[in-house]
Amino acid sequence: MKILIITSYPFPYGMAQTNRLIAMARGLTHAGADVEVVVSKATEWDTVRNQMARGDYQGVKFTYTTGTTVRPPHPVKRAILYYRGLAGVFGHIVRSHGTQKVDAVFMGVYSNTVTFLVWLL
């Protein structure tokens, strides 16, 4: 079973929401699912704890669809990176579904438009 968890929260280093994602993903992995956390935006500011845009943490695969974890200081560059990350989420879902059927997609809080577009995929 292939499960994607779509989030905009930092991964694998963060606070309560990140810890919930790790616990949920590890539990699903332990139950035999192939789980991947897909982060839709760059989450690192001044103190960069994670520089890997793709990796494995405690048995859970993760991918930053922006291609980087570090947020640029310029607002225009941040906006471009944000939309590149959202487009990357859709591309990642399609590519993942092409290699192995995606059985479930868990999403965080996104707009109704984004949720509807993911539902269409």
Biotite code that builds the C-alpha atoms (Angstrom):
import biotite.structure as struc

atoms = struc.array([
    struc.Atom([0.000, 0.000, 0.000], chain_id="A", res_id=1, res_name="MET", atom_name="CA", element="C"),
    struc.Atom([1.446, 3.384, -1.056], chain_id="A", res_id=2, res_name="LYS", atom_name="CA", element="C"),
    struc.Atom([0.565, 6.392, 1.122], chain_id="A", res_id=3, res_name="ILE", atom_name="CA", element="C"),
    struc.Atom([1.619, 10.007, 0.590], chain_id="A", res_id=4, res_name="LEU", atom_name="CA", element="C"),
    struc.Atom([1.444, 12.530, 3.420], chain_id="A", res_id=5, res_name="ILE", atom_name="CA", element="C"),
    struc.Atom([1.347, 16.070, 2.004], chain_id="A", res_id=6, res_name="ILE", atom_name="CA", element="C"),
    struc.Atom([2.353, 18.834, 4.424], chain_id="A", res_id=7, res_name="THR", atom_name="CA", element="C"),
    struc.Atom([3.778, 22.326, 4.590], chain_id="A", res_id=8, res_name="SER", atom_name="CA", element="C"),
    struc.Atom([5.362, 21.760, 7.999], chain_id="A", res_id=9, res_name="TYR", atom_name="CA", element="C"),
    struc.Atom([9.096, 21.137, 8.477], chain_id="A", res_id=10, res_name="PRO", atom_name="CA", element="C"),
    struc.Atom([10.288, 17.569, 8.240], chain_id="A", res_id=11, res_name="PHE", atom_name="CA", element="C"),
    struc.Atom([12.082, 15.730, 9.838], chain_id="A", res_id=12, res_name="PRO", atom_name="CA", element="C"),
    struc.Atom([13.031, 18.394, 12.396], chain_id="A", res_id=13, res_name="TYR", atom_name="CA", element="C"),
    struc.Atom([10.229, 20.494, 13.796], chain_id="A", res_id=14, res_name="GLY", atom_name="CA", element="C"),
    struc.Atom([7.829, 20.770, 16.660], chain_id="A", res_id=15, res_name="MET", atom_name="CA", element="C"),
    struc.Atom([4.554, 19.055, 17.616], chain_id="A", res_id=16, res_name="ALA", atom_name="CA", element="C"),
    struc.Atom([3.090, 18.728, 14.109], chain_id="A", res_id=17, res_name="GLN", atom_name="CA", element="C"),
    struc.Atom([6.331, 17.247, 12.802], chain_id="A", res_id=18, res_name="THR", atom_name="CA", element="C"),
    struc.Atom([6.404, 14.742, 15.656], chain_id="A", res_id=19, res_name="ASN", atom_name="CA", element="C"),
    struc.Atom([2.809, 13.731, 14.887], chain_id="A", res_id=20, res_name="ARG", atom_name="CA", element="C"),
    struc.Atom([3.733, 13.196, 11.235], chain_id="A", res_id=21, res_name="LEU", atom_name="CA", element="C"),
    struc.Atom([6.723, 11.059, 12.206], chain_id="A", res_id=22, res_name="ILE", atom_name="CA", element="C"),
    struc.Atom([4.638, 8.955, 14.607], chain_id="A", res_id=23, res_name="ALA", atom_name="CA", element="C"),
    struc.Atom([1.854, 8.471, 12.068], chain_id="A", res_id=24, res_name="MET", atom_name="CA", element="C"),
    struc.Atom([4.255, 7.650, 9.223], chain_id="A", res_id=25, res_name="ALA", atom_name="CA", element="C"),
    struc.Atom([6.287, 5.214, 11.329], chain_id="A", res_id=26, res_name="ARG", atom_name="CA", element="C"),
    struc.Atom([3.112, 3.474, 12.498], chain_id="A", res_id=27, res_name="GLY", atom_name="CA", element="C"),
    struc.Atom([1.875, 3.064, 8.936], chain_id="A", res_id=28, res_name="LEU", atom_name="CA", element="C"),
    struc.Atom([5.319, 1.851, 7.845], chain_id="A", res_id=29, res_name="THR", atom_name="CA", element="C"),
    struc.Atom([5.349, -0.653, 10.712], chain_id="A", res_id=30, res_name="HIS", atom_name="CA", element="C"),
    struc.Atom([1.951, -1.904, 9.492], chain_id="A", res_id=31, res_name="ALA", atom_name="CA", element="C"),
    struc.Atom([3.477, -2.600, 6.076], chain_id="A", res_id=32, res_name="GLY", atom_name="CA", element="C"),
    struc.Atom([2.637, 0.544, 4.108], chain_id="A", res_id=33, res_name="ALA", atom_name="CA", element="C"),
    struc.Atom([5.073, 2.374, 1.846], chain_id="A", res_id=34, res_name="ASP", atom_name="CA", element="C"),
    struc.Atom([4.847, 5.904, 3.277], chain_id="A", res_id=35, res_name="VAL", atom_name="CA", element="C"),
    struc.Atom([6.400, 9.104, 1.962], chain_id="A", res_id=36, res_name="GLU", atom_name="CA", element="C"),
    struc.Atom([6.117, 12.582, 3.471], chain_id="A", res_id=37, res_name="VAL", atom_name="CA", element="C"),
    struc.Atom([5.949, 15.258, 0.761], chain_id="A", res_id=38, res_name="VAL", atom_name="CA", element="C"),
    struc.Atom([6.706, 18.804, 1.947], chain_id="A", res_id=39, res_name="VAL", atom_name="CA", element="C"),
    struc.Atom([5.278, 21.518, -0.292], chain_id="A", res_id=40, res_name="SER", atom_name="CA", element="C"),
    struc.Atom([7.415, 24.480, 0.761], chain_id="A", res_id=41, res_name="LYS", atom_name="CA", element="C"),
    struc.Atom([10.854, 25.381, 2.049], chain_id="A", res_id=42, res_name="ALA", atom_name="CA", element="C"),
    struc.Atom([10.705, 25.504, 5.835], chain_id="A", res_id=43, res_name="THR", atom_name="CA", element="C"),
    struc.Atom([14.172, 26.429, 7.107], chain_id="A", res_id=44, res_name="GLU", atom_name="CA", element="C"),
    struc.Atom([14.907, 30.054, 8.064], chain_id="A", res_id=45, res_name="TRP", atom_name="CA", element="C"),
    struc.Atom([18.031, 31.348, 9.818], chain_id="A", res_id=46, res_name="ASP", atom_name="CA", element="C"),
    struc.Atom([19.078, 28.230, 11.715], chain_id="A", res_id=47, res_name="THR", atom_name="CA", element="C"),
    struc.Atom([19.132, 25.481, 9.110], chain_id="A", res_id=48, res_name="VAL", atom_name="CA", element="C"),
    struc.Atom([18.811, 22.043, 10.712], chain_id="A", res_id=49, res_name="ARG", atom_name="CA", element="C"),
    struc.Atom([17.908, 20.105, 7.583], chain_id="A", res_id=50, res_name="ASN", atom_name="CA", element="C"),
    struc.Atom([19.660, 20.733, 4.275], chain_id="A", res_id=51, res_name="GLN", atom_name="CA", element="C"),
    struc.Atom([18.463, 17.550, 2.556], chain_id="A", res_id=52, res_name="MET", atom_name="CA", element="C"),
    struc.Atom([15.575, 18.058, 0.135], chain_id="A", res_id=53, res_name="ALA", atom_name="CA", element="C"),
    struc.Atom([15.124, 14.298, -0.073], chain_id="A", res_id=54, res_name="ARG", atom_name="CA", element="C"),
    struc.Atom([15.993, 11.549, 2.341], chain_id="A", res_id=55, res_name="GLY", atom_name="CA", element="C"),
    struc.Atom([14.993, 8.954, 4.884], chain_id="A", res_id=56, res_name="ASP", atom_name="CA", element="C"),
    struc.Atom([14.388, 9.664, 8.565], chain_id="A", res_id=57, res_name="TYR", atom_name="CA", element="C"),
    struc.Atom([13.725, 6.805, 10.991], chain_id="A", res_id=58, res_name="GLN", atom_name="CA", element="C"),
    struc.Atom([12.494, 4.650, 8.120], chain_id="A", res_id=59, res_name="GLY", atom_name="CA", element="C"),
    struc.Atom([10.220, 7.339, 6.653], chain_id="A", res_id=60, res_name="VAL", atom_name="CA", element="C"),
    struc.Atom([11.027, 8.731, 3.203], chain_id="A", res_id=61, res_name="LYS", atom_name="CA", element="C"),
    struc.Atom([10.585, 12.460, 2.678], chain_id="A", res_id=62, res_name="PHE", atom_name="CA", element="C"),
    struc.Atom([10.790, 14.881, -0.243], chain_id="A", res_id=63, res_name="THR", atom_name="CA", element="C"),
    struc.Atom([10.721, 18.676, -0.447], chain_id="A", res_id=64, res_name="TYR", atom_name="CA", element="C"),
    struc.Atom([9.050, 19.483, -3.777], chain_id="A", res_id=65, res_name="THR", atom_name="CA", element="C"),
    struc.Atom([10.762, 22.880, -3.854], chain_id="A", res_id=66, res_name="THR", atom_name="CA", element="C"),
    struc.Atom([14.121, 21.161, -4.301], chain_id="A", res_id=67, res_name="GLY", atom_name="CA", element="C"),
    struc.Atom([15.486, 22.966, -1.242], chain_id="A", res_id=68, res_name="THR", atom_name="CA", element="C"),
    struc.Atom([14.661, 23.263, 2.437], chain_id="A", res_id=69, res_name="THR", atom_name="CA", element="C"),
    struc.Atom([15.959, 26.822, 2.870], chain_id="A", res_id=70, res_name="VAL", atom_name="CA", element="C"),
    struc.Atom([13.611, 29.792, 2.410], chain_id="A", res_id=71, res_name="ARG", atom_name="CA", element="C"),
    struc.Atom([15.181, 32.666, 0.464], chain_id="A", res_id=72, res_name="PRO", atom_name="CA", element="C"),
    struc.Atom([15.213, 36.096, 2.176], chain_id="A", res_id=73, res_name="PRO", atom_name="CA", element="C"),
    struc.Atom([13.673, 37.987, -0.758], chain_id="A", res_id=74, res_name="HIS", atom_name="CA", element="C"),
    struc.Atom([9.819, 37.966, -0.788], chain_id="A", res_id=75, res_name="PRO", atom_name="CA", element="C"),
    struc.Atom([9.515, 37.527, -4.559], chain_id="A", res_id=76, res_name="VAL", atom_name="CA", element="C"),
    struc.Atom([11.852, 34.525, -4.511], chain_id="A", res_id=77, res_name="LYS", atom_name="CA", element="C"),
    struc.Atom([9.851, 33.068, -1.607], chain_id="A", res_id=78, res_name="ARG", atom_name="CA", element="C"),
    struc.Atom([6.616, 33.438, -3.591], chain_id="A", res_id=79, res_name="ALA", atom_name="CA", element="C"),
    struc.Atom([8.153, 31.770, -6.651], chain_id="A", res_id=80, res_name="ILE", atom_name="CA", element="C"),
    struc.Atom([9.470, 28.934, -4.496], chain_id="A", res_id=81, res_name="LEU", atom_name="CA", element="C"),
    struc.Atom([6.044, 28.539, -2.839], chain_id="A", res_id=82, res_name="TYR", atom_name="CA", element="C"),
    struc.Atom([4.239, 28.090, -6.171], chain_id="A", res_id=83, res_name="TYR", atom_name="CA", element="C"),
    struc.Atom([7.016, 25.857, -7.492], chain_id="A", res_id=84, res_name="ARG", atom_name="CA", element="C"),
    struc.Atom([6.503, 23.681, -4.421], chain_id="A", res_id=85, res_name="GLY", atom_name="CA", element="C"),
    struc.Atom([2.732, 23.443, -4.968], chain_id="A", res_id=86, res_name="LEU", atom_name="CA", element="C"),
    struc.Atom([3.231, 22.525, -8.620], chain_id="A", res_id=87, res_name="ALA", atom_name="CA", element="C"),
    struc.Atom([5.844, 20.022, -7.485], chain_id="A", res_id=88, res_name="GLY", atom_name="CA", element="C"),
    struc.Atom([3.301, 18.340, -5.202], chain_id="A", res_id=89, res_name="VAL", atom_name="CA", element="C"),
    struc.Atom([0.996, 17.656, -8.141], chain_id="A", res_id=90, res_name="PHE", atom_name="CA", element="C"),
    struc.Atom([3.893, 16.383, -10.246], chain_id="A", res_id=91, res_name="GLY", atom_name="CA", element="C"),
    struc.Atom([5.118, 14.193, -7.406], chain_id="A", res_id=92, res_name="HIS", atom_name="CA", element="C"),
    struc.Atom([1.691, 12.616, -6.942], chain_id="A", res_id=93, res_name="ILE", atom_name="CA", element="C"),
    struc.Atom([1.427, 11.865, -10.666], chain_id="A", res_id=94, res_name="VAL", atom_name="CA", element="C"),
    struc.Atom([4.972, 10.415, -10.815], chain_id="A", res_id=95, res_name="ARG", atom_name="CA", element="C"),
    struc.Atom([4.421, 8.341, -7.664], chain_id="A", res_id=96, res_name="SER", atom_name="CA", element="C"),
    struc.Atom([1.152, 7.006, -9.037], chain_id="A", res_id=97, res_name="HIS", atom_name="CA", element="C"),
    struc.Atom([2.919, 6.091, -12.276], chain_id="A", res_id=98, res_name="GLY", atom_name="CA", element="C"),
    struc.Atom([5.462, 3.863, -10.529], chain_id="A", res_id=99, res_name="THR", atom_name="CA", element="C"),
    struc.Atom([3.152, 2.367, -7.893], chain_id="A", res_id=100, res_name="GLN", atom_name="CA", element="C"),
    struc.Atom([-0.551, 3.026, -7.344], chain_id="A", res_id=101, res_name="LYS", atom_name="CA", element="C"),
    struc.Atom([-1.051, 5.618, -4.616], chain_id="A", res_id=102, res_name="VAL", atom_name="CA", element="C"),
    struc.Atom([-3.719, 4.233, -2.300], chain_id="A", res_id=103, res_name="ASP", atom_name="CA", element="C"),
    struc.Atom([-4.120, 7.219, 0.031], chain_id="A", res_id=104, res_name="ALA", atom_name="CA", element="C"),
    struc.Atom([-3.113, 10.860, 0.258], chain_id="A", res_id=105, res_name="VAL", atom_name="CA", element="C"),
    struc.Atom([-3.184, 12.575, 3.656], chain_id="A", res_id=106, res_name="PHE", atom_name="CA", element="C"),
    struc.Atom([-3.113, 16.358, 3.480], chain_id="A", res_id=107, res_name="MET", atom_name="CA", element="C"),
    struc.Atom([-2.622, 19.146, 5.964], chain_id="A", res_id=108, res_name="GLY", atom_name="CA", element="C"),
    struc.Atom([-4.546, 22.392, 5.833], chain_id="A", res_id=109, res_name="VAL", atom_name="CA", element="C"),
    struc.Atom([-4.658, 23.720, 2.275], chain_id="A", res_id=110, res_name="TYR", atom_name="CA", element="C"),
    struc.Atom([-7.131, 25.828, 0.356], chain_id="A", res_id=111, res_name="SER", atom_name="CA", element="C"),
    struc.Atom([-10.237, 24.220, -1.102], chain_id="A", res_id=112, res_name="ASN", atom_name="CA", element="C"),
    struc.Atom([-8.802, 24.692, -4.596], chain_id="A", res_id=113, res_name="THR", atom_name="CA", element="C"),
    struc.Atom([-5.618, 22.760, -3.823], chain_id="A", res_id=114, res_name="VAL", atom_name="CA", element="C"),
    struc.Atom([-7.581, 20.020, -2.073], chain_id="A", res_id=115, res_name="THR", atom_name="CA", element="C"),
    struc.Atom([-9.936, 19.711, -5.052], chain_id="A", res_id=116, res_name="PHE", atom_name="CA", element="C"),
    struc.Atom([-7.045, 19.517, -7.533], chain_id="A", res_id=117, res_name="LEU", atom_name="CA", element="C"),
    struc.Atom([-5.363, 16.759, -5.514], chain_id="A", res_id=118, res_name="VAL", atom_name="CA", element="C"),
    struc.Atom([-8.697, 14.927, -5.370], chain_id="A", res_id=119, res_name="TRP", atom_name="CA", element="C"),
    struc.Atom([-8.878, 15.071, -9.184], chain_id="A", res_id=120, res_name="LEU", atom_name="CA", element="C"),
    struc.Atom([-5.507, 13.351, -9.465], chain_id="A", res_id=121, res_name="LEU", atom_name="CA", element="C"),
])
